[in-house]
Amino acid sequence: MDANISARINLLRIALICGIVLVHVPYGPETTPFNGNNGAVDWLRVFLAESVFRVGVPCLSAISGYLLLRKGLKNFDYGQVLGRKMQSILLPLLIWNGAFFLFVLIMQSRGIGEGYLPDVTHARLPDLFNLLFALNGEPINLPLYFLRDLFACILLSPVLAFLVTRYPIPTLAILLVLTVVSVPIYIVLRPSILLSFSLGMAFAIHKVDLRRMDPYAAPVLAAFLAASTLLAAALYHYGPDYPYWLEVIRNLFILIGIPGFWALSALLIQSEIGRQMARTGGLSFWIFCAHYPVLLMLWMIWNRVHPSEYVVFYAGALAVGGGLLLLSNEIARRTFPSAYALLVGSRG
């Protein structure tokens, strides 16, 4: 893997994770974008959160699948990989989620923050285990379900590698069908992650030239944005309860989103800002793990103040939350480097 591909992957990580932050900006029943109370701003919220960046997690899992086998099957050491991934994925999942679980438990035991998160003070034991360890349900730090599913894909990687080596098209076709019709797989919480992870593995195993599309990056990106606009228009019109056919189209959208964002990386890496984004190190992982608690705390504070303009909260949450994430990352990195390395899985 040459320096250009490596830099583009790092660029996409930070770009996609910043997009995932947009997906998780909180809102209530009265401030849902589907009410249309804020005009073009609400449509923009749907465009960004429900269309463009909904493919963020599948894109990240495709990158992970590709990187896992970028050196080929002959150099794939399953035991060594598991050891590394327990440090870089599983341990940060347990630390970040466990810390947030403890924080929520303390807050709810004092009657603070009820209704914003699952009730951990009266939950049944199986529900507590899911919230804490994400065994077969979503963790309390919701976005970390991706780390849970990614580690499950790592556990399955020898089987998936065999299937995409011997039967790539049938394997990916079956996983696509399971993703489109939203059939529960239970091994992973989101079938799209299993599909995109396998797709990344297939690209690495069969040595697909990742730069073949680069001469057409601009029209590919334009097509992706056009498709995103059409999807957002349909989602805005029918949402929040989408008809089944629209859910199917939405699930298929990852097939457009992955090449769309890869085309974006080809164009963006040529700029200085793109090259700077590619050198952010562990910041992207820090933002991914910490953004949900930060946004939720800002939402709770906002509801205490209770002003009427949600647009102010939306812009303020992104600005203030972004500043807090950047500041906390820098403080932790400089002040507690050993603890920081654990929290970001030794990235950067």
N, C-alpha and C positions, 0 to 999 in steps of 0.2 A: 504494500500500500504506500503510494507516494505521498509527498507532503501536501499536495493539492487536495487529494481525497481526505486526508486526515484533518486538514484545516476546515474543509467544508462540513465534515461530520461534527466537529466542535462548534462551528458556527450554527449549524442546525439545532444542536442541543439547546443552546441558550435562546435561540429564536423561538423554538417550539415550546420551551418551558415558559417563556414570557407569555406566549399565546395561551398556554394552559391556565396561567394566572387569570386571564380575561374570562375564561370559562367558569371560574369559581368565584367571581365577584358575587356576593350574596344579594338576594332581593326577596321581597315578600309577595304575598298574593296581590297586594294592591300596587306593587311596583314591578310586576312582571312585564317584560318588553312586549308581550302579546296584547296588553291592554291598549297600546298605542298612545299613551298619554303624553309621551315626549317626542312624538313625530319621528323625524329622521334619526334621532339618537337611538330610539328603540329599534328601528330597523338595523342600524349599525351594530347594536348589541347582538341581535340575532345573527347578522352576517359574520361577525367575528367569533362569537362564542358557540353558536349552534351549527355553523357551516365551516368556515375556514379552519379554525383551530380544533374542531372536533376530531380531526385526523392527527392531532399532535401525538397522542399516545401510540397509535399504530405506527407512525413514522419513527418514533423513538425505539419501539420494539423491533422494527425492521433493521434499524442501525445496529441494535444489540445482536441480533441474529447474524448479521453480516460480519461484525467484528469477532464474534465467537469463532468463526471458521475461516477467517481471512487468510490464515496460513495453511489451510488445507486439512483434510481429514487425517493425513499421516502424522501431523504434528499436534493432533487433538488428544490431550491427556485428560480424561474425564475426572479423575480424582483430583488432579491439580486445579482444574477449572472449578470444581465444587468448592475447594478450599478458598480460592480467590473470591468467588462470588458470595460465599458466606460472609466474607469480610467487607465486600464492596456493595452488597445488596441486602442480605438478610440482617446483618448486625445494625446497619443504619435504620432499617425498617423498625426493628425492635426498640432501638433507642429513641427515635423520634416519636413513634407511636406510643410507646410506654410513657414517655415524659408528658405528652399531651393528655393521655388517659388519666394520669395522676393529677394533672392540673384541673381537668374537668371534674374529677371526683371530688377534689377539695372545694371547688367552686360550687358544685351542685349540693354538696353536703351543707353548705352555708346558705342555700336558697338563691344562689346567683346563677344566672344564665340558663334557667329552665326554659325548655321549648326550642332552644337553638340546636341542641345535640341530643342523641339518644340518652335516656335516663340511666346513668350507670349506677346510681345508688339503689335502685330497686330492680335492676335487670336480672333475669334468670342466668344461671351459671353458663349455659351454652352461649347465650348472647354476649356475656362478658368476655368469654374466650375469643369469640369472633371479633369483638371490638378491640381487644388487646393484641391478639395474635393473627387475626385475619385468616383463620383456619379454613372456613368455607363461607365467609361473608366479608363485607367491607369493614376495614379498620376504622377506628374513630377519627383518625386523621385521613379523611376520605381519599385524597389523591394517591395515598401510598398503596392502594390496591394494585397500582401498576407494578410496584416493586414485588408485591406478593405474587402476581401473575408472571412477572419476568423470572423470578426464581423458580416457579413451577416449570416454566419453559426450559430453564437450564437443567432441571432434574430430568426432563424428558428429552434433552438434546441428543443423546445417542440414538433413540428411536426415531426422532424427527430427522436426524441426519441420514439415517439409513433410508427412510422413506423418500426424502427429497433427492437422494442420490440415485436410487433405483427407479422410483416412480414419481418424478417431480410434478408432472401435469395432473395425474389423478389425485395425488395428495393435496395439492394446492386447490384443486377444484372442489374436493370434498370439504376442506376447511372453509372455502369461500361460501359454499352452500350453508354450512353451519353458522357462519357469521351473518349471512344475509337474512336467514329465517330466524335468527336469535334462538337457536336450540341450546338449552343449558348443557354445558360440558362438565361442570363441577370441578374439574381439575383446575380450570382457570375461571375467573369471574367474568371476563370479557373474551368471547371467542375471537374477536378481531385481533387481539394481542397474539394469540396462537398462530393465526393466519399470517400476520405480518412478520412475526419472528421467523416462521418457516420460510417465508419469501426471502428474507434477508439471508438465511442460511443457504437457500438454493442459489442465490446470486453468487455467494462466496464459493460454494462447492463447484459450480459449473463455470466459474471464472467469467462472469458477465462483465463486459467492459462498461464501467459506471460512467465513463465520459463520452460514450457513443451519442448520447442525446444532447451534449453540450452545444453543438452548432444550432440546435433548434430550441435552445433554452427560452428565448424570449416568446416565441409563439406558444410553447408548452405552458409557460407561466400565464400567458394571456388567456389560454383556453381554461386553465384551472380557475382563474379568477372569474371568468365568465360563467363557468359551471357553478362556482360558489355563489355567485349573484343569483342565478336562477333557483338554486336550492334554497337560499335564504328567502327569496320572494315566496316560494311555496310554503316554507316553514312558518314565515310570518303570517301568511294568509290562513293557514289551517291550525296553527299552534294555539295552545300548548298540547292539545290532544291530537296527535297526528294520525291520519288514516294509515292503514297497514301498508298500502302501496308506497306511501311516502317514507315510512320507516325502512322499507326495503331499499329504496333509492338512497336514503341516508346511509345505510349500512354498506352499500356498494361504493360509496363516495371515497373510501380509502384507496380504491384502485386509481382514482384521479388525484387524490391528495398526495400520495407518496411521490409520484413523478413530478407533481406540481412544485412541491417544496424542494425536491432535488434540483429542479431547474432554477428555482430561486437562489439556491446556494451557488450555482455556477455563475450567476450574475453578481450576486452580492459579494462574493469573495474577491472580486476584482476591485472593490472599493476599499478605502482605508477603514471605514466603519466596520465593514465585514471582516477585515483582517483583525481589527481590534476585538470584535466579538469572538473570534476563533481562539483568542488568547485569554479567555476568562477563567480557565481552570475549574476549580471546584465550585465557583459561584452558581453555575446552573443547577447543580445538585442541591445546594443550600436553598436556593429559591424554591425548587420543587418541593422539598420536604417542609419548609417553614411557611410557605405562603398561605396555606389554608387556615392555620391558627391565627395568623396576623390579620387576614381579611375578616375572619369571624369576630375577632375582638373589636375591630373597627366598626363592624356592623352593630354589635351590641352597644357600643358607646354611642353610635349615631342614633339608635332607637331610644336611648335614654334622653338625648337632646331633642329628638323627634321633630326636626324641621321637615318641611313638605317637599322640598326639591330633591328628588332622587338623583338627578343628573349631577348635582353638587357632590353627593356621596360617591357616585360612580367615579367621577374624575378625581375626587379627593382620596378615595381608597387606593386608586392606582398610584397616585403621586406620593401620598404618605406611606402607604404600604411598601411601595418600591424603595423609598428612602430608608425605611426601617430594615428592610431585607439587605440592602447594600451595606448599611452601617453595621448591622449585627454580624454580617459575614466578615467584614474587614476587622472588626474588633476581635472576633473569635479566632480568625486566622493569625492575627499578630500576637494576641495575648495568650491564647491557649492552643498552640500549634498541635500538640499531641491529641488533645480532645477533638480539635477541629478535623484532624485526619480521620478519626473514627467516625465523626458525624457525616463526612462527605465520602466515606468509603475509600480513603486514600487517593482520591481524585485530585489532580493538579498539584 
